[in-house]
Amino acid sequence: MTKLYLLLLIAIFSCNTEPQAIDYNVDDCVYCKMKISDPKFGTEVVTDKGKVYKFDSIECLLEWIKGNREVPLNHIVVTDYQNPHSFINANTAVYLISEKQASPMGGNLSAYAENSVVQKRINEIGGQMYDFEQLKKWFNTDMR
């Protein structure tokens, strides 16, 4: 009985459903298969069972989700452009599409934690601000 209880505890606590750090220049993008190299753009999804999928750009993340609608997701996170290596919730992030700020897959798409930062960037370089719902429509992604 003790062994069964111990195995049950291990099973419960080993199923981590939190995002993991991206190992830049080592991890590959699940969607496009390129090395994830720019710490301003790495993104990630974590399934409700703890499987982690890493991406080199928001564009790849959106395309992967579009093709994997049936996968139940626990987290969708994007990197805050102003704070490389820092994840923020994709649903609460604010997005900028600007031709003057290239992203790894050419969508010129970056994510930020605050509206005011995006507005400042728009004043500096131009572009358009989006929330996650607007971004999904822009990319024609019918998803969660």
C-alpha positions in Angstrom: 0.0 0.0 0.0 2.9 2.4 0.8 4.5 1.9 -2.6 1.1 2.6 -4.3 0.7 5.8 -2.3 4.2 6.9 -3.1 3.7 6.2 -6.8 0.5 8.2 -6.7 2.2 11.2 -5.1 5.0 11.1 -7.7 2.5 11.0 -10.5 0.5 13.9 -9.1 3.6 16.1 -8.5 5.5 15.2 -11.6 2.9 16.6 -14.0 4.1 20.2 -14.2 1.8 22.4 -16.3 3.8 25.6 -16.0 5.8 27.2 -18.8 9.5 26.4 -19.1 12.4 28.6 -19.9 13.4 28.5 -23.6 17.0 27.5 -24.1 17.9 30.0 -26.9 20.1 28.7 -29.8 19.4 25.2 -28.6 15.6 24.7 -28.6 13.8 24.4 -32.0 10.5 25.9 -32.9 7.9 23.1 -33.0 6.2 24.8 -36.0 8.9 25.9 -38.4 11.7 23.8 -37.0 14.2 26.7 -36.9 16.4 27.3 -33.8 14.8 29.7 -31.4 17.4 32.4 -31.3 15.9 35.8 -30.4 14.9 36.2 -26.7 12.5 39.0 -27.6 10.2 36.7 -29.5 10.1 33.2 -28.0 6.7 31.9 -27.2 5.2 28.8 -25.7 2.1 26.7 -25.0 1.7 24.2 -22.3 -1.0 21.6 -22.5 -3.2 20.7 -19.6 -1.1 17.5 -19.3 2.2 19.4 -19.0 3.5 19.0 -22.6 5.5 22.1 -23.6 5.6 23.4 -27.2 8.1 26.2 -27.9 8.1 28.6 -30.8 10.5 31.2 -32.3 7.7 33.7 -33.0 4.1 34.7 -32.3 3.4 33.9 -35.9 4.5 30.3 -35.5 2.5 30.0 -32.2 -0.7 31.2 -33.9 -0.2 28.9 -36.9 0.4 25.9 -34.6 -2.6 26.6 -32.5 -4.7 27.0 -35.6 -3.7 23.5 -36.7 -4.1 21.9 -33.2 -7.4 23.2 -32.0 -8.2 19.9 -30.3 -5.2 20.2 -27.9 -6.4 21.4 -24.5 -4.0 24.2 -23.4 -3.2 25.3 -19.9 -0.9 28.2 -20.8 -0.2 30.4 -23.8 2.7 32.7 -23.1 4.7 35.2 -25.2 7.9 37.1 -24.5 7.6 40.7 -23.5 9.6 42.5 -26.1 10.8 45.1 -23.6 11.9 42.3 -21.2 13.5 39.5 -23.1 13.4 36.1 -21.4 10.2 37.2 -19.5 6.9 35.5 -20.4 3.5 37.2 -20.2 0.1 35.7 -20.7 -0.8 35.8 -24.4 -4.4 36.7 -23.6 -3.5 39.8 -21.6 -0.5 40.9 -23.7 -0.7 43.9 -26.1 0.7 43.3 -29.6 2.4 45.6 -32.1 2.6 45.0 -35.9 5.2 47.4 -37.3 7.1 47.1 -40.6 10.0 48.9 -38.8 10.4 46.1 -36.2 11.1 42.8 -37.8 10.3 39.5 -36.1 11.8 36.1 -36.9 9.1 34.9 -39.3 8.5 38.2 -41.0 5.2 39.1 -39.5 6.7 42.2 -37.8 4.9 41.1 -34.7 5.9 41.7 -31.1 4.3 41.5 -27.6 4.3 43.8 -24.7 2.9 43.8 -21.1 1.5 47.3 -21.2 -0.6 49.4 -23.6 1.4 52.6 -22.8 4.7 50.9 -24.0 3.0 49.9 -27.3 1.6 53.4 -27.8 5.1 54.9 -27.2 6.6 52.4 -29.8 3.9 53.4 -32.3 4.8 57.0 -31.8 8.4 56.2 -32.5 8.3 53.7 -35.3 4.6 53.5 -36.4 2.4 50.4 -36.5 -0.8 49.1 -35.2 -1.8 47.9 -31.7 -3.8 44.7 -31.2 -5.1 42.6 -28.3 -5.0 38.8 -28.6 -8.6 38.5 -29.9 -7.9 41.1 -32.6 -4.6 39.4 -33.4 -6.3 36.1 -33.9 -8.7 37.7 -36.3 -5.9 39.4 -38.2 -4.2 36.0 -38.6 -7.5 34.4 -39.5 -7.1 32.0 -36.5 -10.3 30.6 -35.2 -9.1 29.4 -31.9 -9.7 29.5 -28.1 
